Amino acid sequence: MSLPPVYEVAGPSTDPRAKDKVVIITGANSALGIGRATARQFAQNGARAVYLCDFAIDNLDAQKGELTGLFPAVDVLVRKFDAADEAAVRDVIADALRAYGRLDVFFANAGILGPQSVFSKVDSAGFMETMRVNALGPFLATKYAAPAMQITGGTKKTPGGSIILTASVAGLRSNAGSTPYSASKAAVISLAQTLSYQLVGTGVRVNAVCPGLIETGMTSAMYEAARARGTTSKIGQLNPTRRGGNSDEIARVVLFLGSDDASYVNGQAWAVDGGLSAGHPFVPGKLS
């Protein structure tokens, strides 16, 4: 009995997932960050070029040297700018098009914690600055990346690309972040949903990744304090995996979303949180 052929959209699953792709990553400076780990994944998987972008750049040259040494075939470019600066976002995308004639992945990862106070003590400026960086930045990334991803030529035969926005489990459920931070990340999830529909038929996909408790530059103080007290086992105790995560665990999901393997994943909020958002809060050991 003969079987019909299996229709495959992406290439062989054993091939590098980012072969020939041009990738822009914002929020890439932190030595412990998701941006750095993601840049490594894309470089390791055959990207043609990776842009490392951040407002702070004290680690970016070291990262460039590291990636170039490990993956000499990949162009690594460093750019300093505010991810919520419209002209800067437009310009880095234009630079990618001038240099490579294509843009395939934009990982809008830049973000801030914002005021860590009860909502009644947060002023308007603090709230709006959190929204500016965390929500306006991803909006601008999509505004300029989406049309650039529809340009074809050279090795890029069909229009399309993948935009990945960093949201948070705090945008899905309460008690995972402050009010301004949670509101900004909920906005990011809504952006992924609404923009994916506004880009209907273009081949450009927009998804949000929602990390849980991950050891990054943002959370390093908490991790260091826990290590000093000998209480690291309590980190992540409320999720069923019973631990915190690391940046590479997020980066591998971003790599998948940026690859052709995820060609039918669009408008989604992917929780990568050890299962925290799968249930209601509970005290370990108190379930009946």
Buried (B, 14 or more C-beta within 10 A) or exposed (E): EEEEEEEEEEEEEEBBBBBBBBBBBBBBBBEBBBBBBBBBBBBBBBBBBBBBBBBEBEBBEEBBEBBBEEBEEBBBBBBEBBBBBBEBBBBBBEBBBEBBBBBBBBBBBBBBBBBEEEEEEBEEEBBBBBBBBBBBBBBBBBBBBBBBBBEBEEEBEEBBBBBBBBBBBBBBBEEBBBBBBBBBBBBBBBBBBEBBEEBEEBBBBBBBBBBBBBBBBBBBEEBEEBEEEEEBEEBBBBBEEBEBBBBBBBBBBBBBBBBBBBBEBBBBBBBBBBBBBEEEEEEEEEEE
